[in-house]
Protein backbone atom coordinates (compact mmCIF):
# COMPACT_ATOMS: atom_id res chain seq x y z
CA UNK A 1 0.00 0.00 0.00
CA UNK A 2 2.84 2.40 0.81
CA UNK A 3 4.34 1.78 -2.63
CA UNK A 4 1.03 2.66 -4.29
CA UNK A 5 0.67 5.81 -2.17
CA UNK A 6 4.22 6.87 -3.12
CA UNK A 7 3.36 6.21 -6.78
CA UNK A 8 0.29 8.43 -6.49
CA UNK A 9 2.38 11.18 -4.92
CA UNK A 10 4.91 10.78 -7.74
CA UNK A 11 2.13 10.97 -10.34
CA UNK A 12 0.97 14.27 -8.85
CA UNK A 13 4.49 15.66 -9.03
CA UNK A 14 5.82 14.10 -12.22
CA UNK A 15 3.14 12.27 -14.13
CA UNK A 16 3.17 8.66 -15.29
CA UNK A 17 6.96 8.43 -15.55
CA UNK A 18 7.42 9.44 -11.91
CA UNK A 19 4.71 7.00 -10.85
CA UNK A 20 6.45 4.15 -12.71
CA UNK A 21 9.77 5.00 -11.04
CA UNK A 22 8.09 5.10 -7.63
CA UNK A 23 6.43 1.72 -8.18
CA UNK A 24 9.82 0.25 -9.14
CA UNK A 25 11.57 1.62 -6.01
CA UNK A 26 9.36 3.64 -3.69
CA UNK A 27 12.09 4.32 -1.12
CA UNK A 28 14.57 5.61 -3.70
CA UNK A 29 11.95 7.85 -5.31
CA UNK A 30 10.89 9.19 -1.91
CA UNK A 31 14.46 9.95 -0.79
CA UNK A 32 14.99 12.01 -3.93
CA UNK A 33 11.60 13.73 -4.28
CA UNK A 34 9.59 13.31 -1.08
CA UNK A 35 9.31 15.58 1.91
CA UNK A 36 9.97 14.22 5.38
CA UNK A 37 10.43 10.63 6.43
CA UNK A 38 8.74 8.03 4.25
CA UNK A 39 5.81 6.67 6.18
CA UNK A 40 2.15 5.96 6.04
CA UNK A 41 1.11 9.10 7.96
CA UNK A 42 3.29 11.39 5.86
CA UNK A 43 1.82 10.00 2.66
CA UNK A 44 -1.76 10.33 3.89
CA UNK A 45 -1.18 13.94 4.92
CA UNK A 46 0.14 14.79 1.46
CA UNK A 47 -2.48 12.91 -0.55
CA UNK A 48 -5.55 13.45 1.62
CA UNK A 49 -5.35 16.35 4.08
CA UNK A 50 -8.90 15.99 5.46
CA UNK A 51 -10.58 13.09 7.26
CA UNK A 52 -13.12 12.72 4.46
CA UNK A 53 -10.41 12.66 1.81
CA UNK A 54 -8.44 10.04 3.76
CA UNK A 55 -11.55 7.90 4.14
CA UNK A 56 -12.16 8.03 0.39
CA UNK A 57 -8.55 7.26 -0.44
CA UNK A 58 -8.28 4.37 1.99
CA UNK A 59 -11.62 2.87 0.96
CA UNK A 60 -9.95 1.85 -2.31
CA UNK A 61 -7.52 -0.32 -0.35
CA UNK A 62 -9.81 -1.74 2.33
CA UNK A 63 -13.23 -2.11 0.74
CA UNK A 64 -14.50 -3.75 -2.38
CA UNK A 65 -11.99 -6.08 -4.02
CA UNK A 66 -8.53 -7.50 -3.59
CA UNK A 67 -5.79 -6.89 -6.16
CA UNK A 68 -6.86 -10.18 -7.77
CA UNK A 69 -10.44 -8.95 -8.16
CA UNK A 70 -11.88 -11.08 -5.36
CA UNK A 71 -14.48 -9.48 -3.11
CA UNK A 72 -13.17 -8.66 0.37
CA UNK A 73 -14.96 -10.74 2.99
CA UNK A 74 -14.36 -11.37 6.68
CA UNK A 75 -11.69 -13.99 7.30
CA UNK A 76 -11.91 -17.05 9.54
CA UNK A 77 -10.26 -14.94 12.26
CA UNK A 78 -12.99 -12.27 11.97
CA UNK A 79 -15.66 -14.96 12.25
CA UNK A 80 -13.93 -16.65 15.22
CA UNK A 81 -13.82 -13.35 17.10
CA UNK A 82 -17.46 -12.69 16.20
CA UNK A 83 -18.45 -16.09 17.66
CA UNK A 84 -16.60 -15.21 20.88
CA UNK A 85 -18.54 -11.94 21.05
CA UNK A 86 -21.83 -13.73 20.39
CA UNK A 87 -21.08 -16.09 23.32
CA UNK A 88 -20.29 -13.13 25.59
CA UNK A 89 -16.61 -14.03 26.03
CA UNK A 90 -15.43 -10.81 24.33
CA UNK A 91 -17.15 -7.44 24.34
CA UNK A 92 -14.50 -4.95 23.22
CA UNK A 93 -12.41 -5.28 20.07
CA UNK A 94 -9.58 -2.84 19.48
CA UNK A 95 -8.29 -2.72 15.91
CA UNK A 96 -5.98 -0.67 13.73
CA UNK A 97 -7.91 -1.74 10.63
CA UNK A 98 -9.90 0.70 8.52
CA UNK A 99 -12.14 -1.90 6.90
CA UNK A 100 -15.61 -2.97 8.06
CA UNK A 101 -14.82 -6.68 8.01
CA UNK A 102 -15.02 -7.12 11.79
CA UNK A 103 -18.37 -5.33 11.93
CA UNK A 104 -19.62 -7.49 9.04
CA UNK A 105 -18.60 -10.68 10.86
CA UNK A 106 -20.34 -9.49 14.03
CA UNK A 107 -23.52 -8.64 12.12
CA UNK A 108 -23.42 -12.11 10.52
CA UNK A 109 -23.82 -13.67 14.00
CA UNK A 110 -26.56 -11.24 14.98
CA UNK A 111 -24.47 -8.75 16.96
CA UNK A 112 -24.81 -5.03 16.20
CA UNK A 113 -21.61 -3.42 17.45
CA UNK A 114 -21.11 0.17 18.39
CA UNK A 115 -18.12 1.41 16.42
CA UNK A 116 -15.89 4.10 17.87
CA UNK A 117 -13.69 5.51 15.12
CA UNK A 118 -13.16 9.13 16.19
CA UNK A 119 -12.32 10.73 19.53
CA UNK A 120 -15.55 12.74 19.53
CA UNK A 121 -17.57 9.51 19.32
CA UNK A 122 -16.49 8.60 22.85
CA UNK A 123 -18.75 11.27 24.37
CA UNK A 124 -21.88 9.77 22.83
CA UNK A 125 -21.06 6.09 23.13
CA UNK A 126 -22.93 3.58 25.24
CA UNK A 127 -20.85 2.65 28.29
CA UNK A 128 -18.75 -0.45 27.58
CA UNK A 129 -20.43 -2.32 30.44
CA UNK A 130 -23.83 -1.92 28.73
CA UNK A 131 -22.85 -2.50 25.09
CA UNK A 132 -23.06 -6.03 23.70
CA UNK A 133 -20.06 -5.27 21.49
CA UNK A 134 -17.80 -2.31 20.87
CA UNK A 135 -15.27 -2.03 18.05
CA UNK A 136 -12.67 0.67 18.67
CA UNK A 137 -10.81 1.69 15.51
CA UNK A 138 -7.56 3.31 16.60
CA UNK A 139 -6.82 4.73 13.15
CA UNK A 140 -10.32 5.96 12.44
CA UNK A 141 -12.85 4.83 9.90
C-alpha positions in Angstrom: 0.0 0.0 0.0 2.8 2.4 0.8 4.3 1.8 -2.6 1.0 2.7 -4.3 0.7 5.8 -2.2 4.2 6.9 -3.1 3.4 6.2 -6.8 0.3 8.4 -6.5 2.4 11.2 -4.9 4.9 10.8 -7.7 2.1 11.0 -10.3 1.0 14.3 -8.9 4.5 15.7 -9.0 5.8 14.1 -12.2 3.1 12.3 -14.1 3.2 8.7 -15.3 7.0 8.4 -15.5 7.4 9.4 -11.9 4.7 7.0 -10.9 6.4 4.2 -12.7 9.8 5.0 -11.0 8.1 5.1 -7.6 6.4 1.7 -8.2 9.8 0.3 -9.1 11.6 1.6 -6.0 9.4 3.6 -3.7 12.1 4.3 -1.1 14.6 5.6 -3.7 11.9 7.8 -5.3 10.9 9.2 -1.9 14.5 10.0 -0.8 15.0 12.0 -3.9 11.6 13.7 -4.3 9.6 13.3 -1.1 9.3 15.6 1.9 10.0 14.2 5.4 10.4 10.6 6.4 8.7 8.0 4.2 5.8 6.7 6.2 2.2 6.0 6.0 1.1 9.1 8.0 3.3 11.4 5.9 1.8 10.0 2.7 -1.8 10.3 3.9 -1.2 13.9 4.9 0.1 14.8 1.5 -2.5 12.9 -0.6 -5.5 13.4 1.6 -5.4 16.3 4.1 -8.9 16.0 5.5 -10.6 13.1 7.3 -13.1 12.7 4.5 -10.4 12.7 1.8 -8.4 10.0 3.8 -11.5 7.9 4.1 -12.2 8.0 0.4 -8.6 7.3 -0.4 -8.3 4.4 2.0 -11.6 2.9 1.0 -10.0 1.9 -2.3 -7.5 -0.3 -0.4 -9.8 -1.7 2.3 -13.2 -2.1 0.7 -14.5 -3.7 -2.4 -12.0 -6.1 -4.0 -8.5 -7.5 -3.6 -5.8 -6.9 -6.2 -6.9 -10.2 -7.8 -10.4 -8.9 -8.2 -11.9 -11.1 -5.4 -14.5 -9.5 -3.1 -13.2 -8.7 0.4 -15.0 -10.7 3.0 -14.4 -11.4 6.7 -11.7 -14.0 7.3 -11.9 -17.0 9.5 -10.3 -14.9 12.3 -13.0 -12.3 12.0 -15.7 -15.0 12.2 -13.9 -16.6 15.2 -13.8 -13.4 17.1 -17.5 -12.7 16.2 -18.5 -16.1 17.7 -16.6 -15.2 20.9 -18.5 -11.9 21.1 -21.8 -13.7 20.4 -21.1 -16.1 23.3 -20.3 -13.1 25.6 -16.6 -14.0 26.0 -15.4 -10.8 24.3 -17.2 -7.4 24.3 -14.5 -5.0 23.2 -12.4 -5.3 20.1 -9.6 -2.8 19.5 -8.3 -2.7 15.9 -6.0 -0.7 13.7 -7.9 -1.7 10.6 -9.9 0.7 8.5 -12.1 -1.9 6.9 -15.6 -3.0 8.1 -14.8 -6.7 8.0 -15.0 -7.1 11.8 -18.4 -5.3 11.9 -19.6 -7.5 9.0 -18.6 -10.7 10.9 -20.3 -9.5 14.0 -23.5 -8.6 12.1 -23.4 -12.1 10.5 -23.8 -13.7 14.0 -26.6 -11.2 15.0 -24.5 -8.8 17.0 -24.8 -5.0 16.2 -21.6 -3.4 17.5 -21.1 0.2 18.4 -18.1 1.4 16.4 -15.9 4.1 17.9 -13.7 5.5 15.1 -13.2 9.1 16.2 -12.3 10.7 19.5 -15.6 12.7 19.5 -17.6 9.5 19.3 -16.5 8.6 22.9 -18.8 11.3 24.4 -21.9 9.8 22.8 -21.1 6.1 23.1 -22.9 3.6 25.2 -20.9 2.6 28.3 -18.8 -0.5 27.6 -20.4 -2.3 30.4 -23.8 -1.9 28.7 -22.9 -2.5 25.1 -23.1 -6.0 23.7 -20.1 -5.3 21.5 -17.8 -2.3 20.9 -15.3 -2.0 18.1 -12.7 0.7 18.7 -10.8 1.7 15.5 -7.6 3.3 16.6 -6.8 4.7 13.2 -10.3 6.0 12.4 -12.9 4.8 9.9 
